Amino acid sequence: MAKVKIAQYWGAGCGGCDVALLDIDEKILGVAEMADIVFWPIAVDAKLKDVEAMPDKSITVTLYNGAIRNSENEHVAKLLRQKSAIMVSFGSCACFGGIPGLANVTNKKDLQDYVYNHTFSSVNPNHVIPQPKYQAPEGELELPVMYDTVLTLDDIVDVDYFMPGCPPTTDLINQFLGVVEKHVKEGAPLPPKGSVIASQKTLCDECGRTKEVKTIDKINMPYDIEIDPKKCMLEQGVICLGPATRAGCGAKCLNANQPCRGCMGPTAAVEDQGGSMLSALASIFRTADNETQLSEDEILKLMTQVKDPLGTFYAFTMPKSIIKRKVKEKKAGVKQ
């Protein structure tokens, strides 16, 4: 009987999604029985040349985690797309850009200058910046080209399914691999192309906290107050992205008495996760005359209480947001 062939690759990310595949515990033994792992750089001794030699579409499913940050990420993404029947954006970085996507608030030139010349630990008197190519006595050394903008997987290749999360939960992984196995062995149908392997509801729908207070007049950081584990985070003045975030994670952060940071990304009904959350926050912020419409001064008062607005509202989704990136360098003759 045919076995599922799985590939896993780590792009621009922290590596947590690779570990998540191991976190399915004893069920990993079931994966080993039903699948051959043909490419997984951190766990399997397989090289890119081995993938290049594989027939097109011979890999059943590739779980690609991480954003697209450099030329190697793009090359491997395109190669695995060519060789795979199913391509999955695996995790928040592949789906939305994730934490690496916050680099879009700057550009490559300024970022490299700061990292190599201006941090407290930088010792670089000659101001050397890594170059894509360098001629050493042993021969030419080559590094991947770092891109100016962090991209998502579907910016580069056609993606069949999206599995968000930082990292995706073991339940979602097991659910999806089970569907793929039935498809290969029994001919069972796959979900519609483009499906998000998660809930269609918001996190608030699976949160059991009570909601009573309709307005707040102060924003608190989680360490400012003793959070009541039974009450809605927002109603305690703690920014929680539950109203603008897709469910499916099991509300793990909330169960640990910490606010949602939005790693599951927006629901299909939300165009911009950060904008949706700002709207939700504004709707409960108490104004001077208790009207729902905020004045400009009141909006300013609200926003000055939020530390790091971009990192709060777009921690995982900036490359997929309406903002996408911050333009810092103005080109001559071009209005921006």
N, C-alpha and C positions, 0 to 999 in steps of 0.2 A: 504494500500500500504506500502511496506517495506520502512523503514527509514535507512539512512546511519548512521552507528555507528562510531564515531570518538574518538580516544584517542590522547592525546598530552602529551609528557613528556619532561622534562628539564634536560639534562645531564650537562656536563661541559661547561658552557657558561654564558652569562651575563643576560639572561632572556628576551632580546629584541625580540626574536622569539615568545615567549609567548604573548607579547604585540602586536606583528604584527597581530596575529589572531583577536585581538580586534580592530585593526586599519582599518578593512574593513567597519567601521562605521555602517550605518543603515543596511548594507547587513548582519550584524551579526544576524539580526532578521530572515532573509531568511535562514541562516544556522540553526537557532533554529527550524525552521519549517520543514526543510528537513532532519535534523540529530539529533540524540541523542548523547550527549557528555558523554561517559561512564567512562572516566578516564582523569583527567586533574588536577594534584595536586594543582595548584595555584588557581583554580576556582571552582572545584567540590569536594565535600566531598566523595571521593571514595578512598579506601585503596588497597594496593597490594593484600591483601587476597581476595578482591572482584574480581580483575583481575584473580587471580589464579583459582577462582571458575568458570570463564567463559569457555564455550566450545571453543576448538581450532578453529581458523579462524572465530570466531563470531564477532570480531571487523572488520568493513569494511576497515578502514584506520587508521594507526597510523602516526602522524607527530612527529618524534623524532628529537628534536633539542639538540645541544650540542655535544661535543666530548666525548670520553670514557676515563675518567681520573682515575676511581677507580672501585672497585669490585661491588659497588652498581649500577653504570652506566651500567656495563656489564650485571649484573643479570637482571635488568629491561629491557634492550634492548632485551635479549634473551627471556624473558617472553612475551613481547609485540610482538615479531616476531612470537612466537608460537600461540598467540591468534589472530593475525591479518591476514586478507587476503592480505592487501597491506601495505607495510612498506616504508615510505618516509624519506629519509635524508633531514631534514627540516632546511635550513640555512647553512651558511658557516662552522660552527664548526662541524656539523654532516657530511657534505660532505668532508671537507678538513682538519679538525683540528682547523681551525680558529685561533684567538688570543691565546687561551689556548695552541695551538700546538707549539707556540714559546718556551714553556718550554722545548722542546726537545733539546735546545741548552745546557742544563745542565742535571743533573740527580736528582733523588729524594733525595738522601743523601745530596748533596750540596745545593739543593734548600731549604730543611727544615732547615739545619744548618744556612743558611743566614737569612731566615725569622724569625726564633725563637731566634737567638743569635746575629745577626750582623746588623740589621737595626737601624736607629737612635731612633726608638721607642721601641726597644726590651728591656724588663726588665725581665731577665730570669737567675738569678744568679746560679741556679742549672742546667741550660742547659737542661731543660726538653723538649723532643720531643714527640708529640702525638704518642701513640701506638694503634694498632688495637684493643687490648683488655686490660682492666684494672679492677682489682678486687677492688671494692669499698665496703664500709660497707653495702650498700643497695643491693649489688649483682654485677655480672659481667657486665661491660659496654663494648659495642662493637662499633667500628667505621669502616666504609668501608676502605679497604686496598687501599692506594694510589699507582698507578702504576708508574714505572720508566719512561715509555714512553706514551705520549699522542697518542691515536689511533682514527681513524675515525669509524663511524658506520658500514661501510661495511667491516672493518677489523674484526668485531665481528659477524655480522649476514648478511644474504642475504638481499639485499636492492632492492626494485622494481623500485623506482624512486628517482631522486635527484632534489631538489629545492634549488639552492644556493641563496646567498644574506645575507647581514648583516644589517637588516633581509630581508627575501624574501618580495618582493613588494606585495601590496594588489592586484594588477592586476594578478600576477602569482597565488596567493592563490585562488582568485575568479575563475580564469580560470580552475585550477586543480579541485577544489571542484565541479565545474559545470560538468566537465567530469565524475567524480566519481558518481555524482547524476544520470546522464543520464545512466551510466552503470548499476546502481542498479535498477532504475525504468523502463528503456526502453531496457536494454540489449545492449546498444551502446558499441562499442569496446573501450578498454583502449589503451593508447599509448604503443608502444613496451616496453617490460621489459628493464630496464636499461636507459630509456630516461631521459634526463636532461630537467626539466620543465623551459625552458628559451630559448633565441635566440641561433641560431647556428652561428651567426656572432660575430665579435669582437666589443667592445665598440666604436672603431673609426668609425665603420659603421653607428652608430646612433648619432655621435657627429657632430654638425653643424659648428664647428670652422674651420676657413680657414687654409690651409696648404700651405706655400710658401717657407720658408727658409729650405734648405736641410741639413745644418750643424750647430752645435753649438760648442762653445769652453769653456763653463762654465756651471756648474750646480748650480741652485738657489733653495733655500728653498722658499716655498710659501710666507713667511714673508720677504724675502730679496728684493722683487720687487713688484711693483704694477702690478698685472696680468691683461693683456688685455683680456676682456671676449669674444672677437671675434676671437682671434688667438689661434692656437694649443698650448697647454701647453708645450709640448716637445720643440717646436721651440722657446719658451721663456726660455728654460733651466730648466724648472720645471719638475721633474720626474712624469710622469703620466702613469699608467699601462694599459691604454686603448688599445695599440696594442696587449697586451698579455692576455686580459681579455674578457670574454664572455659578450655579450650585453644582455639586458633584464631588466635592472634596471631603464631605462628611463634617464640615464645619470644624475642622481640627483646631484651627487657631482660636476660635471662639470657645471651644470646649476646654482649651488651656487658659481661658480668661484673657485672651489677647485679641485685639481687633483684626479684622480681615484687611489684608493689604492688596487684594485684587489679583492674585496670581492666576486665577482661573479665567481671567479676561471677561469681556462683556458678553451678555446674551445676544441672540440674533436681533432683538428689538432695540439694541443700543448701538448707535453709530460711533460714539466716542465715550469711552469709559470714564475718563476724567471729567469731561463736560457733564455727563449724566450725574456723577457724584457731586459735583459742584451745585448742580440744580437741586439735588436732594437735600444737600446741606443748607442751601439758601432757603428752602421751603420750611425748615424748622428753626431757623435763626430768628430770635425775637427782635423785632424792630422797636423803635422808640414809641410808635403809635400802634403797635400790634397789628399793623397791616402786613400782608404777605409780600407786597412789592417792596423791594429794597431800593433805597436811594444809593447814589454813587458813594456817598460818605459811609453809609452802612456796609456796603460791599467792601470798601477799603478797610473798615474796622474788622470785618470778618476775616479778610485775607491776611491782615497783619498778625492775626493770632495763629495762622497756620505756618508752622516751621517747614521750610522746604516744600513749597506747593507742588513743583514738578515731581519730586521724589515721593510725595504723598499720593497724588492723584494719577500719576502716570508711571509708577515704579516698574510696571511690567509691560506697558502697552504703548510707549511713546512712538516707536516706529510705525505703528498701525493707527495712530491717532490722527486727528485733523491737523495737529501741529506738525507731526512727523520729525522735524528737526528745527533747531534754531540757526538762522543764518547770521554769521558773525562778520564775514568779510563782504563788503559792498564792492561789486565790480564796477569799473568805470563805465559810465553811460547807461547803467542798468538801475532802474528804480526798484527798490525792495521795500 
